[in-house]
Amino acid sequence: MTTATAAKPQAQQPGKGSRRLSLPVLLLIIAGVLILTSIVRLITGADGIDSTGQMSTALRLAVPIGLAGLGGLWAERSGVVNIGLEGMMILGTWFGAWAGYQWGPWAGVAFGIIGGALGAVLHAIATVTFNVNHIVSGVAINILALGTTRYLSKFTFEHAPQGSAKQSPPIESLGTFSIPGLSSALDTLNQKHWFLVSDIAGLIGGLVTDLSPLTVIAVALVPLTWWVLWRTSFGLRLRSCGENPVAAESLGVNVYKYKYIAVIISGAFAGLGGAFLSLVASNVYLDGQTAGRGYIGLAAMIFGNWRPGGTALGAALFGYTDSLNLRGGTTNVHALILLLAILLVFGAGYLVRKKKYVPALITVVVSALMFLWYVSTSEVPKQLVTATPYIVTLLVLSLSAQHLRMPKADGLPYRKGQGK
């Protein structure tokens, strides 16, 4: 086989048609969105859409979603679909709060990780050892985690001071910090409401203000995940299990072992996200605290095309939309309708350039409807703001689905020696 022949199949691999954005192009897109956001802010007077407080809240809300997404990334890169992320996050919230109440917040972090990992072990035994359908196993984990934590809460928190069957007593905080000098300077710039300068200051200021140590750890896990999975031999073997486990086995890779490791790490990440909710986001455990963030984390991972950087961007998007609800963002969401309408115009232009005229026409019509909605109203209903994170999840998945490439063997059953 010649070199040209050997290279030909690689050029035709599924997903190659959807080229990844290079860093310069991505930075240009971010810069363009920032400029448009600044224009919309000046037109609408909605200065809160990118204030330091808004961005700081968005980062705090993005962390558990991002950790769940990274957990899903680890599992699915090894070929195991992990719908059970929600249940593993639930276990992380409960174990984190229980241990945090007993021995302090850092013990809560450790036990939150352990709680999520325990749920992952069950998922791995079911899917890897016994070849149970991955979706069925994940749903079972979610149901089991919800029932288990509710049952345990009745014995641990119900008779504790300031606790109840659905809520733990207050837990000692991990504390927060801001970068001295830089945080206050950026906040001052943001409050000037200057074109673009204040928007950039608000974005960066949110990343350096009121940070929890756990937030720093979570952000650091993004590049660490990328380095381990794409720059080490361990990561190469793990990803080979998700692409072609039969070929990996023929090269001496213990596929079962790598799938188990990946799923347990996946659960640990989800458990850490759950611990963040009960130890940092609220300082108490609450029944139903995850509110579907495990599923949204899975959506962020899919939006990110099964890559750490894309997953982080997806988590940031969902965290921002969630922050609009927390900070009373009816006016901000109304301003974002105008921003979305403008972005759709650019999207239509891109589709015309690609000679996709029917989708371009549909995009123009939707953009016109968004403009009409904006000019005919002064604010949006509170119920819409509450539902915004879930609406964005559905929209993002539906619009990006055709440009994604999942690992080839993701969710497929595997038995040792099946290639012989």
N, C-alpha and C positions, 0 to 999 in steps of 0.2 A: 504493500500500500504506500503510495507516495505521500509526501508531506501535504500537498494540496488536497488530496483525497481525504486524508485524516482530519484536515481542518474543516472540511466542508460540512460534516454533520454538526460540528459545534456551532457553525454560523446559523444553523436552522433549529437550534434548540428552542423549545417553547419559552416565551417570555422575552426573547431577545429583541422582539419588535418594540417592546416598551423600554426604551433606553433610560437608564438612570440619569438624573440630572447631575451635571458636574457642579463642583463647589462654586465656581464663578457665576454660573447661570442661576444657581439657587440663591446666591447673595444678591444678584440683580433683581430676582423676583421678590425677595424680602424687602429690598430697598424700594421697589415699585409699590408694594402693598403699604409700606410705611408712608410714602408720599401721598398715596390716595387716602389713607386713614387721616393724615394731617389735614388734607383738603376738606374731607367730610366733617372733621371735628370743627374746623373754622366755619363751615357753612351752617352746621346744625347747632353749634354751641355746646355739644355734648363732650365736655372736657374730660369726663370720667372714663371714656372708652379706652384710654391708654394711660391713665394716671398711675403713679407709683403704687398707690394702694391697690388699684385694680390688678396690676401685674403681679404684685406680691401675693394677693389672694389667689390669682390664677395659678401661680407656681405651686402654692400649697395644695391646691385641689388637683393639680396635674400629677403630683408625685405618686399617690396610690394607684392612679390609672396607669401611669408609666411603669410602675413596678409590676402590676398585673400583666401589662403588655409584654414586658421583658420576660416574665415567667412563661407566657404563652409562646414567645419566640424560642426559648430554650427547648421546650417540649416539642414544638412542631418542627424545628430544625432536625430533631432526631426521628421524626416520623410519627409522633404521638399527638393527636388532637386533644387539647386540654380545655374542654368546656367547663371543667370543674374548678376553674380559677375563682369563680364567685364563692364557692363553698370553702376553698382554701383561704380566701381572704376573711371569710366569716370566722373560721377557726383562728386566724391570726389576730382578729380584733378581740376575741374572747380570751385566748391564752395570754395575749399581750396585756390586757386589762387585769386579768387575774394575778399574774406574776408581778405586774407593775404595782398593784395595790399591796401585795405581800412584801416585796423586796426592793421596790424602786423601779424607775422607768427603764433603765438599761437592762435589768432582768426581764422586764416586759418585752423589750425588743427581742431578746434572745428566745424567749418562750413563744413569741409571736411567730418567729421563723420556724421554730420546732413544730408549732401547731399546724402551720401550712404544709410543712414537710410530711407530717403524719398523714394528712389527707392525700398528699401526692403519692405516698407509698401504697395506699389502698388503690389509687388509680393505676399505678404502675403494675401492681400484682394482677389487677383485673385485665388490663389491656395488653401488657407485654407477656405475662406468663400464661394467662388463660384465654387470650385473644377475644375478650369481650368487646363488643362494639364500643368505640371510643366515646361516641355521643351518649350512649346509654350509661356508660360508666360515669361520665362527667356529670350528667343530670342526677344520677344516684348520689354522687359525692355532695352535690349542692343540697339535695334534700336531707341527707344524713347530717351534714354540718349544721344546717339550720335547726333541725330537731335536737341534735346533741347539745348545742350551745344554749338553747332555751331550757332544756332539762337541767343542765349544770348550773345555770344562773339561779334557779330556784333554791339550790342548796348552798350556793356560795355568796350571792349578793342580796338575797331577799331580806335577810336578818342583819345585814351589815349596816353600820351607821350611814345614812344618806343614800342607801342602796335600795334596790327593789328587784323583783323577779325579771325586770326588763332593763335594768340599768345598774351599773356598778357604782360604788362610791367614787368620789373624785380621786384622781391619780396624780402624783407629783409630776410636775412638768419637766421636760428635758431642757427647757429654756430656749431663748432665741438670742440672736446677735445680729448686728449690722456692721458693715465695714466702716470703720471710723473715717470721718471726713468725706469719703466718696458718697456714702448714702445720703447725707444731708445736702451735699452740693447738688447731686442729681435731683433730689426732691425740690430744691429751690428752683432749679432750671425748669423742671416740669410744671411748676406753678406759675411760671411766666407766660405759659400758653403761646410760645413762639412757634412759628411754622417749622415743622420737621424737627428742630432742635429739641423742643420740649417733648415731642413724641419719642425720640430716641432716648432722651433722659429718663422718661417714664418707663420705657422698656427695660433699660439696663438697671435703673434704680430698683425695679421690682425684683431683680435677680440678686441684689446685694442688701436688701432691707428685711429685717425680721426673719432671718433664716434660722431654721432648726438644724442642729447637727445631723439629724436624720435626713433632712433635705439634701445636705451636702453629700452624704453617703449615697443617697438614691441617684443623684445626678452623676456621681463618679462611676456608678455601676453601668451607665450607658457606654462610655468608651471602653470600660473594662470588658463588658460583654462582647463588644466588637473585636477587641484584641484577642480574647480567648478563642472565639469561634472562627475568626478569619485569619489569624496570624500565628496559630499554634498547631502542632500536629494533633493534639487532643481535639481541638475544634474541627479540624479537617475530618478526623475519624467520626466525630459525632454527626457532622453534617452529611457525611457519606451514608450514614444509617437512614437519614431521612430522604436521600435521593435514590439510592439503590442498595438496600441492605444485603441482597444476595451477592452483589459484586464486592461489597465491603467484607462480608464473611469470607469470600474466596481469597481475600488479601490478608486474612488473619485477624480481622477486627471482631471482638466479642460484642455482637450487636445488642444482645440482651443487656449486657453491663452498661453500655453507653446510653441505651434508652432509659434504664433505671436511673442512672446518674442525672440525665437531662430532666426527667420528670420530677425527681426529688428537688433539684435546683429550681425548677419551675414553681413548685409548691412553696419553697422557701422564699422566693421572691414575692409571691402572692401573699404569703403570711406576713412578710415584712411590710407590704402595703397595708394589710389589715391592722398591724400594730401601729402604723403611722396614723391611721384613722382614730384609734382609741387613745393613743398616747400624745399625739401632737395636734391633730385637727380639732379634738374636742376635750381631751383629758378625762373622758369617761367612756365606758362601753355602753352602747345602746342597741337594743334589739332592732334589726333591720338597718344597721349603721352603714353597711356597704352600699345599699341602694342601687344595686346593679352595676357597680364600678368594675367588677370582674368581667362582665360582658362587654362593657365599654372599653376596658383594657384590651380585650380580644379584638374589638373593632379597630382600636388604635394600631395594633400589631398588623392587622390585615391592610389597613390604610398605608402603613409604612412598608408594605411589600416584604414582610418577614425580615426586616433589617433594623438594627438598633436605632440608627439616626432617624429613620422614618417613623419608627414607633414613638420616639421622643417627641417628634413634631406633632404626631397625631394626639398624643397625650396632652401636649400644650394647647392644641386647638380645643379639645374637649374640656380641659381644665378652665380655659378662658370662658367658654360658653356657660360653664357651671358657675363661675364667679359672678357672672351678670345677675344670676338669680340671688346669690347671697348678698350682693351689694345694692339690691333694689334697682335693677337696671332696666326699667321700662323705657326711660328716655334713651339710654344707651343702645338698647336693642332696636329702637326706632331709627336711630342714626345708622346702625349697622345694616338696616334694610337698604338704605341709599348706597352704602358701600358695596353691598352684595350686587345691587343692580348695576353699578358701574363695572364691577369685576366681570359680570356676565356679558357686558358689551365687549370687553377685551376677549373673553372666551369665545364669543361669536366670531370676532375677527380672526382668532386663531383657527377656528373650524373652517372658515372660508378659505384661509390660506392652505389648509389641508384638503380643500375641495370637498368638504363634507357639508353640502349646502342644506340638506334637510335638518340635521342636528343644529346647524347654525341658525336657521330660521326659527326653530323651536326655542333656542336660547334667547334670541332677540325678543320673541313674544313673552317669555318668562321675565326678561329684564324689563320690558315695558309694563308688565303687570306689577312688578316690584316698585317701579317708579310711581305708578298710579296709586299703589297702596301707601307709599311714603307721603305723597302730596295731599292725599285725602284724609290723613289721620295725623294726630299730634303725638300720640303715644300708642303702645301696644298693650293688650290685656296682660295682666299679671300671670294668668294661666299659661300664656304663650311663653313668657320668660322662664317659667318653671319647667316647661317641656322642651326648651331650647336645646339642652345637651342631647336629648334622645332624638330630636328631629335632625340635628346635625349629624349624629351617628348614622342614621338611615340615609341621609343625603350623601354623605361622604362615601359610604360603602357602595351605594348604587351608582355613583358617578365614577368611582375609581376601579370598579370590579373588572372592567375589560382590560385594564392595564397591569394586572397583577399576575405574579407567578409564584404559586406555592411550591414547597418541596414536592418532588414527584411522588414519593412514597408516603406522603402525609396522610395518616388515617388508614392506611392499608394494612391488613393482617400480615403477620410475618411469623414463620416457624423456622427454628434452627435447622439448617440443612435442606431447606426446601428447593434450593437451586441444584441439588445433585440429581 
